[in-house]
């Protein structure tokens, strides 16, 4: 490669890398709550509070059911999903059976 092309490729690589690397560094710093990372005692105190909150009775989720408030809604969702996936499977099966196969020579 000639020198201007090599320089252009290097500059492009540095710019693209900076576009992806710099935001990830900022995200990594953000998990500590401040630009300096805070002090370790504060972080340990917050971690202990989180553990104590998680150990309390009733701290096992929000209480909202995952698939609905009653069993009837859950059954309806399961039937709808079974019909959708069954229809797709049947379509693939029929497409596979209806194609004429060519003889390999």
Steps between C-alpha positions, in 0.01 A plus 500: 500500500613851442560736791183723470275194489673349801462823697133527403434142610680559831308822570171329413583209730583736787179698450282189483671356807446822694132499406457156658756505782438840660128444569574160652758658733240756609247223563757311707565811710129568541438182696677648800269800520747780440791590276752425775335173602406612852671365807507134590325545834197655332486218246525235771223670700272503195580136426414398858169689476416318177574163661290583805210613282520181296495283814181658637179300481302574187801623305461232237371707210240762435204268553380539143428164337707428191226362276186663632285533806322167467543158344252566219720770347804273524318220320390741227859620449629143482234403245574805285874428505439131418278596204759744364793261528290206380394698194857590416612139545214375283586753227862385494392136497263555208757702308754223547257231383373688196837585339609278215851373544746506217708196434870560559713417197 
